Amino acid sequence: MRATLIVVIGLFAAGAAWAQDAAKNYPSRPVRWIIPFTPGASNDIIGRLVAGKLSEQLGQQFIIDNRPGAGGIVGAETVARANPDGYTLLLTNPGPSVNNILLRKSPPYKMADFAPIVWMGYTPFYVMASLSFPPKTAREIVDYGKANPGKISWASSGLGSGPHIALSVFTLSTGIKVTHVPYKGTVQPLIDMVGGQIQLLSTTTVSAEAQIKAGRIKVLAVQAKKRTPVMPQIPTLEEQGVKNAEAIVWFGMSAPAKTPRPIMDRLNREVNKALALPDVKQRLDQLGLEIEGGTTEKFEAFMKSQAARLTELIKAGAVQVE
């Protein structure tokens, strides 16, 4: 027993030493950062901004790899099955990292398959509409929906995605019936909304920045407790009589489970450093993103709180397990 214990202690010490050495030399080759959505969406814009700074800081390329599909599951599963060496990362957001795990009867991975590294920030969803859609306010959406049950086409970036949850809390709060139209990302539904094929979409100012500036869509409400600095003229849902329908989308970085902690700590420090850069802060402010940063434990606790909230929504019937 004594000999066995000595061997175990020796192996543990060797493993810890390897992890420390790996962190010192990390990264020694390009790092692949998988974004489980299409190019041009909020995840992609934020990921590319931070990836550029990480490449400069660490002297190796952080390559963005867009892997859309199944509400983010395709990209997330790739990371869950990857070698836990810090060279395959996930841009984490609600859809693939929490929602799809709880909303599917047989998800291909679980939350324990990922190691949260850092919470980068969040932004509220805004209810946006086609210019051809008659209602001009959230209250008018409710009236129109009650007069035309099931005739409102409300898009999302996929089953279980953040926009899907945002529309679900709206319909739970108001009692209206809509036709949910899931896509593989946010870019195409925005194009279709501009063309009038889709009437409504809950998305971020990050994803819809170009369409908003060009006046090609209407922004009817912000799904937050208070108005935002980026669009202070847009009233909240509660101001318009729709209560308990707040919804945010958050962004972070995760790695496969069992990634050495020293590598995770290195990434955490470098992402926090990037988020503190003046030009990064300025751009994220322009996009309406609230920067968070902080420890891995902070991000892990936040993700657990989001899972608990979604569990409550499932019990209330706001969203269904597929």
Summary of the structure (lengths in Angstrom):
residues: 322
radius of gyration: 21.0
end to end distance: 50.7
largest distance: 78.7
contacts: 1141
relative contact order: 0.19
helix: 46%
strand: 20%
